[in-house]
Amino acid sequence: MGRKKLWLIAFVLLFAASGLLSACSSKGANSSDEKVDLDKKVKLTWMAILYHQQPPKDSVLKEIEKLTNTELDITWVPDAVKEDRLNSALAAGNLPQIVTIQDIKNSSAINAFRSGMFWEVGPYLKDYPNLSKMNELINKNASIDGKLYGIYRERPLSRQGIVIRKDWLENLNLDTPKTLDDLYEVAKAFTEKDPNQNGKADTIGFTDRNDLIYGAFKTLGSYEGMPTDWKEENGKFTPDFMTDEYMNTMKYMKKLRDNGYINKDFPVTSKTQQQELFSQGKAGIYVGNMVDAVNLRDDATDKNMKVDIINRIKGPDGKERVWASGGHNGIFAFPKTSVKSEAELKRILAFFDRIAEEDVYGLMTYGIDGKHYKKEEGNTFVREESQVKGWQTDVQPLVSLVGIDKRYLKNKGDAVRSKYEELEEDNQNIIVANPAESLYSETASERGNELKKIIDDATYKFILGDISEDQFQKDVEKWKSNGGNKIIEEYEASFKKSK
């Protein structure tokens, strides 16, 4: 950490001494008379993240370049070394015009934003048809100190819900659960009433894993009314685990485990093992990413398995809600050392606005129509099965270049996948956002994981019956005294500053 700060300070001093900071800041909104020449071909340098074994072939990229009137010079950085490469480029001042920054809360990135190394793009978005319609919540979540320093890499705000054995519900004449109490009763029936009708006591209700976020706990908590990570009232912040709803969620899961309605070893169960319990017909309720329903069904031992997806469960107060992520996987940022004028910035923003249009977006996500997929009526598409490998090598890596995710086409032919897309969209109506998502705490950045482990361990111990409610509260006090109180103070200060 110390070494990073030293090079950062040196770079900022060098940057400021060169006069670039003042020169760039003088080219703010007052230079809005500079016109964007879309007819002139432009070369764009880009540091992108590669999540696959090989970069994409040029065939689709060439089509994108034609439609956007650009020449794209992309440096593909393997996912495993992305942070090191970014830090090295920042230190050397050797940055391309477009930089993909996945972890915007990284202390090096935070300091770079605050020191003025990157353009603030928020004031410009209103001038572009697609960028002006970017999701306000995601823009807020991707901001630093209330300022947006790039175009977000959109991800669904909430994919969380329940996958359930529809055939087991039918076998037991049970309705689809609509409340937490209903869900508990279904779990009980799936455990005790022979839902697979084989005359054996070989099934349980829930299958879960050692993940309090993407497993069952956080989603069940949101149904209980638990805040998403933090609760904010009049500028005061309370972590979720200091709320009554968190305690109620622990008690709900403890009751499931005590009665054998969930796999008892879930705190040490991997995701693969969790999914196998469902696919092998041993459990009938899976809480997590709703799109997992497709693989759970496809990998099923029983090919007659029928699954359904649920996204709305009423809590004790009758309300339906689900927790939301930040809605982004970082941003595309534009350094002032390589994007030297407002006119250059506007041309790059015009490029990002253009790639949100259906023709370019389609190339970056589905591939070439007639080759990788076939577009059909009603804004649907069918993947060309013979070209799946071609799509994986030529197209799939390009998804990391997508900013605004418009999803112009829907999958056709798979009812489960279609329902997932429908319910994921419906989740937008009931999401509960994290009020601290866009805030920064140095203590949380440096020691957040270490402190989180105190609460995670205490949560598991309570559910397993190893500690009492009073003992759980002692661990909360330990979290507070070991740095948690500092995190609360820093979030409250950051919240005040963002206002």
N, C-alpha and C positions, 0 to 999 in steps of 0.2 A: 504493500500500500504506500509506504514512504517513497519508494523509487518512482512510482507512478506520479505522485504529487510533485516530486522534484522536476521531472521532465515537463510536466504540465505547466508549472509556474514558469519554467524557462521558455517554453514555447509561447505562452501568453505574453510575456515580456517582449520577446522578439517580435511577435505579431503586432503588438501595440506600438513598439518603437518604429516599425516600418511605416507606420501611418495608415496601415490598411484598415484598422478598426474604424478610425474616424472617417476615412474616405468612403468605406462601405456604408457606414451609418448615415452619411449625408445623402446617399442614394435611396432614401426611404420613400414613403408615399408621395413626397413632393415631386418625384420624377415620373409620375404616372403618365406623362405625355409620351414616354418612350413606347413605340409601337412594336408589337410582336409580328415578325415576318415569318408566317407559316409556309410560305412558298419557297423559302430558301432552305435548302437541305442543311442539317446541322449534325455534327458529330458529338455524341454524348458518351462520356466515360463513366463507368458505373462499377462500384464494388458490390457484388451480389453474393448471397450465401447459397452454397450448394448443399442440398440435403440428400443428394443421390450420389451414386458411385462415379458417374461421368457427367460432364456438362452436356446440354442438349446439342443435337446436330444443328447445322445452320439452316436447314430447309425451312422450318417454320419462322425462325428469326428473320430470314430474308424477307418473308412476306410481311412481317410486322414492320420492318424497316421501310418497305415500300409504302405501306398505308400511313405511316407516321412521318414520312419524309425525313428519316434520320439514318445515321450510321451509328450502330451501337457497339461500342468497344467495352465489352464486359469482362471484368476480372472475377472469376468464380472462386470464392474462398470456401474451402470445406468447413462444414458446420463445426467440427471438433476444434478448429483453430481460429474461429471467427473473432473472438475477443482479443486474442494476442495480435492478430493482424490489424484489427482496428486500432488498438493501442499503439502499435508500431507506426502506423500511418499517421495517427494524430501527432505523435512525438516528432516525426520527421517533417510534418507539414506537407507530406506527399499524398494529398487526397484527390480522388477523382471528383467529377461534378456531382455525382449521385453516390451517396454512401448509405448502405443498408445498416441500420443500427437496431439490433433485435432487443437488447436489454437497455432501455433508455434510462433505467434507474442505476446503471453502473456508475460508480462515482466519477470515473474518468469522463464518461459521456455527460453527466450532469455538469461537471466543471467546464467542459467544452461549450455546452449550451449557454451557461451563465456568463462565460467570458466573452461571448459574442462571436465565436468562431463560425456559427451557422446562421443562415438567414431565418428570420421569423417569417413564416408564410401565412399566418392567420389573416392578416389584413388583405391579402391578395385573392383569397378563395372566392369571394363574391363575384369576381369577374369571369368565372368559368362555369359553363352549364352543369358539368358533373361535379366538379370540386365544390361548388357552392351548395350542393345537396348532400355533402358528407354528413354522416351521423353525428349529431351534436354531442351526444354522450361519449362516443368514442373519441372525438376530437378533444373533449375535456380530459378524458382518461390518458390521452397521449401527450398532454401538455406538461410543461415544466414551469412552475411559478405562474401558471395562468397563460403561458405563451406556447404557441404551437410551432415547433421547429422542423416540421416535415409533413409528408403525406403518410397517413397510417397504412399499415399492412393489415387489412381487415380480416377479422376472424369472427365467427358467430359469438354473440354476447352470451348466449346460453344454449347448450345442447343437452342439458341435463334432464333426465326423466326416468321412467321405469319401463323395463322390458318384462313382459309377463307371459306365462304359458296360457295361451287362450284355450287350448284344448283341455287343459286341466280345469280351468274355470267351467267349461262346458260339462265336463265329466261330473263335476260336483254341483252343478246347477247354481253356480255363484255368479253374481253380477260383477262387472268391472269395478274395482274399488274407487271410491270418490273422496274418501277422507282418510286420515291417518288411522282412525279406529277400524275402518273397513280393511285397510291394508294389513293391519295386525291380524284381523280375523281370517283373512285369506291366507296369510303366512301360517297361521295355526291349522287351518283346514288342509293346506298343502303338506303339512307335516303329519297330521293325525288321521286323515280320512282317505288315504290311498288314492291320490289323484290320478295315478297312472294305471289304476285298476289291475294291478298284478298280484294282489293279495299279500304283499309284503310291506313292512314298515321301512322303506328304503328311500324316502324323500324328505326334504326339508323345504321351508318357505324361502328364506333369503339366502343368496350366496353373496359374500362380500370379501374384501381384501384389505391389505395393510396400507390403506390410503384414506386419510380423513377428509381429503378434498375431493378427489375424483371417484372415491368409492361411495358408499351409501350415506355416510354421516352428514356431510355438508348439505346434500340435497334434502335429506329428511329434516335437517335443521331448518332449512329455508321453508319447508312446509309447516314447521312448528312456529315460524315467525322470527327465527333467528336472523340478526343482521348479517350482511355479507362482509365478514372480516371486522368491520368497525361500525359503531353507531355514533352518529353526530347529532348533537342537540345544542343549539345556540353556541356553536364553536367549540363545544366540549366533546372529547372523543372517548369512547368506551370500547375496548376490544370485545369481540363476540363472546368469548369464554367467560366474561364477567356479567352475562345476562341470564335471566331466568330461562329463556328459551334454549340456551345451550345446555343448561342443567337438565331441562325436560327432554332434550334429544338424547343425552347420555342415559337417562332413566328409561327411555323408550327402547334404546338398543340393548340396555342391560336386561330388560324384561324379555326381549326376543331371545337373547342368549341364555338366560336362566331357564327358559322353557324349551330350549332346543329348537327354536324356529329359525335359527340362522346358524351357519357353520361356526362351531365354537372356537375354532382356531383362526378366525378371520384376521386377528392382528398379525399373524405370521403367514398369511396366504398371499401368494403372488396374483397378479392380474390373470396370468395364463391359467393358474389353478382355479381361480374364481370362475373364469369363463368355461372351463372344462366341466365344473359342477353343473352348470346350466346345460351345456351342449350334450352332456352325457345323461341327461334326464334325472339328475339327482336333486336339483333345486328348481324352483319355478318363478322366482322374483329376482331381477337383476337391476340395481339402481346405478346409473352412471350415464355415459354418453348414449343417447338414444339410437345413434347410427350403429352402435355395436349389435343391435338386433339382427342386422343383415348377416354378420359373421356367426353370431350365435345360432342362427337358424341353419346357415349353410354348412356349419361344422357339426351339426346335430347327428348323433348316433341314430336316432329315430327320424327317418326322412319324412315322416308324416307329422312331425312337430308343427304346431301352429303357434305363432307368437303375435302379441299385440304390443303397442307402445302407448304409454300414458304420460302426459306432461302436466296435467292439472290435478292436484290433490289439495283438498281443503284442510286448513289448519284448525286448531281448536276454536279460533274466532270466526271460522267460516270463510276466511279469505284464501285466495289462491295466489301463490308467489313462488318464485324460484330464483336462486342466486345467479348473479351475472359475473362473468369474467371482465377483463378490461376491454375486450372486443378488438384487440389488435395484437400483432406479434412484432411490435417495434414500428419503426418509421423509415421512410426514405428521406434523408436529410441532405442539405445543399451547402457545402462549405464556402465561405466567402473568399478563401484563397484561390479557389478554382472557378467559382461562379462570381465573376468580378463586377458585374453590373446588374441593375434591375432588369434590363432588357434580356440578359442571359437567363436570369431567374424566371422571367415570364415565359420565355420560350420553353424552358424545362417544365414549368407548370402546365403549359399548353400540351406538352407531350403526355403528361400524366392524365390530363383531362381527356385526351384522345384515346388512350388505351383503355379507358372505361367504357368506350362505345362498343356496341355488340360485335362488330366485325373483328376488332383487334382483341377484345376480351375473349371471344370465342377461340381465336387462334392460341391464346395463352393458356386456356383451360381445357377446351375440348379437342383442339387440333384442327386439321383441315377437313372441312365438310366433304363427304364423299370418300374420304380416305380413312381417317381415324374414327369418324362418327357420321351418323346420318340424321339431319334435321327433319323432323316430321311435323304434322299439323298440331296446333294448340300449344306452340312453344315447347315442344318436347324433343328429346333426342334419344337415339339408340346407339350404344357403343358398338363399333365394328369388332366382333370377337377376334377375327383373324389379325387385327391390328393392335391388340392390347399391348403387346410388347413394344411395338413401334411407338405407341402413345407414351409408354413409360419412359422410353429413351429420348424421344424427340420433343415431347410436349411437357410431361409432368414436371421436370425441373424448372420450367418457365413460370409455374404457379408462384414461385418465390418472388417474381417480379410484379405480381398483381397487387395493386393498392386497393382501390374500391372494388368490392366483390359484388357485382350486380346479379349474377346468376340468372341470365336471361332465359336459359332453357331448363326444363325439369326432366329428370330421369323418367323414362317410359318403360313399362313392362314389369317393374318390380313394385308391388303394392306396399311392401314394408318400407322400402327406401323412399317411395313417394310420400308415405305417411310421415316418415321422419322429417322430410323437408317441410311438410305442412306444419308439423308441431313445433319444429325449431323456429319457424317464422312466428307461430302463435306465442311462443315463449317471450317474444319481444314485448307483449302486452302485460306480462306479469313479473318482469324481472325486478330484482332488488339490487341496485348498484352499490358498490363499495365507495363510501364518501372519501376514503383516503387513497383511492386508486391513483390520482394524479399528484398526490403530495409526496414530499421527500423527507425522510428521516435518516440522518447519517448513522445513528445507532442501529436502526432497523437494517440499513444496508450492510453494516459491518458485522452486527451480532444477531440479526433477526432470526436466522436459522437455529443458532445455538439456543436462543430464548424460546423459540417455537417448540423445540424438543421437550422443554420442561412441561409445557401444556399438553403436547401430544401424548407423552408418557403418562401423565396424570389422567388424561381422558381414557386411554386404554385400561389403565388400572381400575378406574371407577367402573367401567363397563364390565370388566372381568370380576368385579367384587373384591378387589385387593385393597381398595381404600374407601373410606367413607366420604360423605359430602364435606364434612369439616376438614378432612385431610386434603381433599381437592382444593379447598379454599386456601390451605397453607401453601400449596404449590403455586397458586395464583399470587400470593404475597411474595413468594420467592421470585417469580417472574418480575414483579413490580420492583423489588429491591435490587435485582441484578441488572437492571437496565430498562425494564418495561416502563417505569415512570418517565424515564428520559424519552422514550419513543413517543409516549402520549404527549409530552411537552413539545416535542419537535413537530409532530403532526399538527398540533393546535397552532403553533407558530407558522408553519407552512400554509395552513388553511387561511390564517389571517392575512398572510402575505399575498396569497393568490386572489384574495378579494380586493 
